């Protein structure tokens, strides 16, 4: 247990038997009324962000998640099959936990799985990944000096805006957090 004053971004909290990762924390003081702690929390099961306020010094249940090095194997039905690199145990992770990260998963991708007990609660991709451009769309009518981008569809199905010089078959570095093109490899 911690108090609301001790909440920091990155912590995992348990509220009404649900797990939330703290995205941001701000102490708010108002001219009339008591100060409070305003947080943005990411629901680890639904992958949605919500705002929650806490009174100063309010007791909050913090949780420590265990991290496992996982390797993505393949999609089986509505579950993703991962291999725990340390124990060589196969682990099924439901689609709703992986969420929009599916756009960047390909066979052999190493991720960090966060577990609450034996249950997976989150999957974190590496921040940067190198992926092949399957095809590009748009950008045909742009002039040689224009600062226009086109859409690249990557080997995993993700769509990223890229500069006009990127062609089919190129390997590019992508920021998985912001879904932005970084550079051609």
Helices and strands as residue ranges (DSSP letters): E 2-3, G 4-6, E 12-15, E 18-28, E 36-43, E 49-55, E 59-63, E 66-76, E 79-84, E 90-94, H 95-98, G 99-104, E 110-116, E 119-124, E 128-137, E 149-154, E 159-163, E 171-175, E 180-184
